[in-house]
Amino acid sequence: MGGRNETKVMYFILLGFPTTAELQLLLFSTLLLVYLLTVLENFLIILIIRNNQGLQNPMYFFLGSLSFLEIWYVSVIEPKMIVDVISHDKRISFQGCLTQLYFFVTFVCTEYILLAVMAYDRFVAICKPLRYPLIMSHKFCAQLIAGCWMCGLTTSSIKLSFIARLSYCDVDKINHYFCDISPLLNISCSDSSLAELVDFILALMVIMVPLCIVVASYICIMFTVLKIPSSQGRQKAFSTCSSHLTVVILFYSTTLFTYSRPKLMYTYRANKLVSVLYTVVVPLLNPLIYCLRNKEVRFAMRR
């Protein structure tokens, strides 16, 4: 233990981003505006889908579920981050930290699997169009959504069960703007090798299995679309996938950088910057991507 003080840590201090007093108000205003816009955008998508009969199909059912998920996803991180920008007291209780981590991991894992489900939906719609209504029934879609949430909750519970056993001694500062797994593993004064191994294996499973489903789905989609004789037909088929593919690339590329590496490869500055992308920027862009690139959603908004 190296003679470190065994006093139990009651709270952590989130160091966040170093900034000057002059920039604090600007950063606070920007983050608050981004958060409010993200919640409003996703809420509007849910409202539009619920109130338009033309959008009552599996594709938009999953899109509404994604918007619902992202409202909670940003709400577990951004309000605390916004307050900490202008607050001198950046503490978060030990229980509060683990609670934030639990829900954040749940939402991230659920989104990985949900994006894979949405890719499978596009695969069935384009590659098996005649069987699409039969395969993607309302009951099956509801079961897929429930499965996404169950996988997210289960994965998060397993990870937290190992992290909660760790000891935190005289180090109470987390070099991050929210409670994430790698910073907590790095400041633990007990042996975190087992918790790190479990986290790494589960991260690879939750990321790579859905990613393989996404890649396989789009390979099949590509071969099917290339067989369509007319260029207009090919363009229409690709247009139904472009929004989802863009969102997948943004979300997977940023989170893969953070969560598929062992603790020894963790770098605070790089991870904090990349974390801003998938906790702040990507959730803001996702509704815009679906609205700007989807004719049916744009038409429903104009109505």
C-alpha positions in Angstrom: 0.0 0.0 0.0 3.1 2.2 0.2 2.1 3.7 3.6 -0.9 5.5 2.1 -3.6 6.8 4.5 -6.4 4.2 4.8 -9.1 6.8 5.7 -12.2 6.1 3.7 -12.9 8.7 1.0 -16.4 10.2 1.5 -16.3 12.4 -1.6 -14.3 13.1 -4.8 -13.3 16.3 -6.3 -13.9 16.5 -10.1 -11.0 18.6 -11.5 -12.8 19.2 -14.8 -11.1 21.5 -17.3 -8.7 24.2 -16.2 -10.0 27.6 -17.3 -9.6 31.3 -16.5 -12.1 33.4 -14.6 -12.8 35.3 -17.8 -13.8 32.2 -19.7 -15.9 30.6 -17.0 -19.1 32.5 -17.9 -18.6 31.8 -21.6 -18.0 28.1 -21.0 -21.0 27.9 -18.6 -23.3 29.6 -21.1 -22.1 27.5 -24.0 -22.5 24.2 -22.1 -25.9 25.2 -20.8 -27.2 26.2 -24.3 -25.8 22.9 -25.7 -27.5 20.9 -23.0 -30.9 22.6 -23.4 -30.7 22.3 -27.2 -29.9 18.6 -27.0 -32.8 17.9 -24.7 -35.2 20.0 -26.8 -34.1 18.4 -30.1 -34.6 14.9 -28.8 -37.9 15.8 -27.2 -39.1 17.2 -30.5 -38.2 14.1 -32.4 -40.1 12.0 -29.9 -43.1 14.3 -30.2 -43.0 14.4 -34.0 -42.9 10.6 -34.2 -45.7 10.1 -31.8 -48.0 12.6 -33.5 -47.5 11.6 -37.1 -49.1 8.4 -38.5 -46.7 8.3 -41.4 -43.8 7.7 -38.9 -45.4 4.7 -37.2 -43.0 2.1 -38.3 -40.0 0.2 -36.7 -37.4 2.6 -38.1 -38.9 5.6 -36.3 -39.9 3.5 -33.2 -36.2 2.9 -32.8 -35.3 6.5 -33.5 -37.7 7.7 -30.8 -36.2 5.2 -28.4 -32.7 6.6 -29.2 -33.9 10.1 -28.6 -35.5 9.0 -25.2 -32.2 7.3 -24.3 -30.1 10.4 -25.2 -32.1 12.7 -23.1 -31.2 10.6 -20.0 -27.7 10.0 -21.4 -26.8 13.7 -21.4 -28.8 14.5 -18.2 -26.6 12.2 -16.1 -23.4 14.1 -17.0 -24.0 17.6 -18.3 -25.9 19.3 -15.4 -23.2 18.5 -12.9 -20.5 19.5 -15.4 -22.2 22.8 -16.1 -22.6 23.7 -12.4 -18.9 22.8 -11.7 -17.7 25.3 -14.4 -18.7 28.2 -12.2 -18.7 26.6 -8.8 -15.7 26.5 -6.4 -17.1 23.4 -4.8 -16.6 20.6 -7.3 -17.2 17.8 -4.8 -19.4 14.7 -5.5 -20.1 12.2 -2.8 -18.8 8.7 -3.1 -22.3 7.3 -3.5 -23.2 10.1 -5.9 -20.1 9.3 -8.0 -20.9 5.6 -8.2 -24.6 6.4 -9.0 -23.5 8.7 -11.8 -21.1 6.1 -13.1 -23.8 3.3 -13.0 -26.3 5.2 -15.0 -23.8 6.5 -17.5 -22.4 3.1 -18.2 -26.0 1.8 -18.5 -26.9 4.4 -21.1 -23.7 4.0 -23.1 -24.0 0.2 -23.3 -27.6 0.5 -24.2 -26.9 2.9 -27.0 -24.2 0.6 -28.5 -26.7 -2.3 -28.7 -29.6 0.0 -29.8 -27.5 1.3 -32.8 -26.8 -2.3 -33.7 -30.6 -3.1 -33.5 -31.2 -0.1 -35.8 -28.7 -1.5 -38.3 -30.4 -4.9 -38.3 -33.7 -3.1 -38.9 -32.3 -1.4 -42.0 -30.8 -4.8 -43.1 -34.3 -6.5 -42.9 -36.0 -3.5 -44.6 -33.6 -3.5 -47.6 -32.5 -7.1 -47.9 -35.8 -8.8 -47.0 -38.5 -6.2 -47.9 -41.3 -8.7 -48.4 -40.8 -10.3 -45.0 -40.1 -6.9 -43.2 -43.6 -6.4 -41.7 -43.6 -10.0 -40.5 -40.1 -10.0 -38.9 -40.1 -6.5 -37.4 -43.5 -6.8 -35.7 -44.4 -4.4 -32.9 -43.9 -7.1 -30.3 -40.5 -8.0 -31.6 -39.4 -4.4 -31.7 -40.5 -3.9 -28.1 -38.6 -7.0 -27.2 -35.5 -5.7 -28.9 -35.7 -2.4 -27.0 -36.2 -4.2 -23.7 -33.2 -6.4 -24.5 -31.1 -3.3 -25.2 -31.9 -1.9 -21.8 -31.5 -5.3 -20.0 -28.0 -5.7 -21.5 -27.1 -2.2 -20.5 -28.3 -2.6 -17.0 -26.6 -6.0 -16.6 -23.3 -4.8 -17.9 -23.3 -1.8 -15.7 -24.2 -3.8 -12.6 -21.3 -6.2 -13.2 -18.8 -3.4 -13.8 -19.9 -1.5 -10.7 -19.9 -4.6 -8.5 -16.1 -4.8 -9.0 -15.4 -1.1 -8.9 -17.4 -0.6 -5.6 -15.1 -3.1 -3.9 -12.0 -1.0 -4.5 -10.5 1.2 -1.8 -9.9 4.9 -2.2 -7.5 6.3 0.4 -5.8 9.7 0.5 -6.4 10.5 -3.2 -9.8 12.2 -3.6 -9.3 14.1 -6.9 -10.6 12.7 -10.2 -8.9 14.2 -13.2 -12.1 14.3 -15.2 -15.4 16.2 -15.4 -17.5 13.2 -14.4 -17.1 9.9 -12.7 -15.8 7.5 -15.3 -14.3 4.0 -14.9 -10.7 4.6 -15.9 -10.1 7.7 -13.6 -11.6 5.7 -10.7 -9.4 2.7 -11.4 -6.3 5.0 -11.6 -6.8 6.6 -8.2 -7.7 3.4 -6.3 -5.1 2.4 -3.6 -6.1 -1.3 -3.8 -5.3 -3.9 -6.4 -7.6 -3.0 -9.3 -6.3 -5.6 -11.8 -9.4 -7.8 -11.6 -11.8 -4.8 -11.9 -9.7 -3.5 -14.9 -9.8 -6.9 -16.6 -13.6 -7.3 -16.2 -14.1 -3.7 -17.4 -11.8 -4.3 -20.5 -13.5 -7.6 -21.4 -17.0 -6.3 -21.0 -16.1 -3.1 -22.9 -14.8 -5.2 -25.8 -17.9 -7.4 -25.8 -20.4 -4.5 -25.6 -18.6 -2.6 -28.3 -17.3 -5.2 -30.7 -20.4 -7.5 -30.8 -22.8 -4.7 -31.8 -20.1 -3.3 -34.1 -19.8 -6.7 -35.9 -23.6 -6.7 -36.3 -23.5 -3.2 -37.7 -20.7 -4.0 -40.2 -22.3 -7.3 -41.3 -25.7 -5.6 -41.8 -24.2 -2.8 -43.9 -22.1 -5.2 -46.0 -25.3 -7.1 -46.8 -27.1 -3.8 -47.5 -24.3 -2.6 -49.8 -24.4 -5.8 -51.9 -28.2 -5.7 -52.1 -28.3 -2.0 -53.1 -25.7 -2.5 -55.8 -28.0 -5.1 -57.4 -30.8 -2.5 -57.8 -30.8 -1.6 -61.5 -31.9 2.0 -61.3 -29.7 4.7 -59.8 -32.8 6.4 -58.3 -33.6 3.1 -56.5 -30.1 2.8 -55.2 -30.1 6.4 -54.0 -33.4 5.9 -52.2 -32.1 2.8 -50.5 -28.9 4.4 -49.3 -30.8 7.5 -48.1 -32.6 5.4 -45.5 -29.3 4.3 -44.0 -27.1 7.4 -44.3 -28.3 9.1 -41.1 -27.9 6.0 -39.0 -24.5 5.2 -40.5 -23.3 8.8 -39.7 -24.5 8.5 -36.1 -22.8 5.1 -35.7 -19.5 6.4 -37.0 -19.6 9.4 -34.7 -20.6 7.5 -31.6 -18.5 4.3 -32.1 -15.3 6.1 -33.2 -15.2 8.4 -30.1 -16.2 5.9 -27.5 -14.0 3.1 -29.0 -11.0 5.4 -28.4 -11.8 5.6 -24.7 -13.3 2.3 -23.6 -11.4 -0.4 -25.6 -8.0 0.3 -24.1 -6.4 -1.0 -20.9 -5.8 1.4 -18.0 -2.1 1.5 -18.7 -2.8 3.2 -22.0 -5.1 5.9 -20.4 -4.1 9.5 -20.9 -6.1 12.1 -19.0 -5.9 15.0 -21.5 -6.8 13.0 -24.6 -9.6 11.1 -22.9 -11.2 14.2 -21.5 -11.2 15.9 -24.9 -12.6 12.8 -26.6 -15.2 12.4 -23.8 -16.5 15.9 -24.6 -17.3 14.6 -28.1 -19.5 11.7 -27.1 -21.1 13.3 -24.0 -21.7 16.8 -25.4 -21.2 17.1 -29.2 -22.5 13.8 -30.6 -25.8 13.9 -28.7 -26.3 17.5 -29.9 -25.6 16.5 -33.6 -27.6 13.2 -33.7 -31.1 14.8 -33.9 -29.8 17.3 -36.4 -28.3 14.5 -38.6 -31.6 12.6 -38.6 -33.7 15.7 -39.3 -31.5 17.2 -42.0 -30.9 13.9 -43.8 -34.4 12.3 -43.5 -37.1 13.7 -45.8 -40.0 12.1 -43.9 -38.9 13.7 -40.6 -38.3 17.1 -42.3 -41.8 16.9 -43.9 -43.4 16.0 -40.6 -41.7 18.9 -38.9 -43.0 21.3 -41.5 -46.5 20.1 -40.9 
